[in-house]
């Protein structure tokens, strides 16, 4: 009986934990042996008592020997690697050297390990990487297309773009079978706030729906024109679906020069997000949003693109959310009421 050995890094994080759970439920990944790792040992993604097919591993991926150990577990060499670890945008900006160590150096070492051990398999290891629209900056066209040149204005975008180039080159040379998804801002994330500059875009909905205060670092009050800032969004469910789907696309579907795909999304403003919160929870809940203008966060968020052409991604079979931000906020409210968020 053949198995699918899948390694997921950064598995203690919100998105990677969703991907791990989805992989266990994916009918196109039968007989899965799942290795999940993070700098703190991640939780088992299933409540089932039988965990024979899941390994949770504490590993510091800035240490090459710990990366190497992930290819020597009892499950053997992974067929697929989901590279999802990293230091988030604001954390990378505030600690440049550590951000490079995690977001560039450890990814390159993981690629080298996939190259080395993949040569022992009958096929190249699929290497799926979560990138970001933070790779863009500077003057931009009104709509980003696959031909738009990426020029990041932050350390996080620099790290992501550098790793993209390594994955493209490793794929061109036949060392790995890379797939890179530049993800929109994901909202609404459950759990605690993160070090991402975009974290507040979930927090201003998540916390008020739980009766907790939230901080918006853009603008000074609900009437601020800064709240008209457009953001490129996608829901957690859609992003998770697209990351699983990326595993199943034939390598022949990609052009020879790049494995990069801008994952589909939609545009909504911060004001529209707050309006959606008002619609599902009432005016009173907006009093829980406090405004503390943060120039660094505003500069980073302002540098990100706001509209993309979804045509190429949709032609590959990826999907996009429908209905804008309101259905996402409404669903999150139901998840909070049901104790799922």
Buried (B, 14 or more C-beta within 10 A) or exposed (E): EEBBBBBBBBBBBBBBBBBBBBBBEBEEBEEBBBBBBBBEBBEBBBEEEEEEBBBBBEBEBBEBEBBBBBBEBEBBBBBBBBBBBBBBBBBBBEBEEBBBBBBBBBBBBBBBBBBBBBEEEEEBBBBBBBBBBBBBBEEBEEEBEBEBEBBBBBBBBBBBBBBBEBBBEBBEEEBBBBBBBBBBBBBBBBEEBBBBBBBBBBBBBBBBBEEEEBBBBBBEEBEBEBBEBBBBBBBBBBBBBBBBBBBEBEEEEBEEEBBBBBBBBBBBBBBBBBBBBBEBBEEEBBEBBEBEEBEEBBEBBEBBBBBBBBEBBEEBEBBBBEEBBBBBBBBBBEBBEEEEB
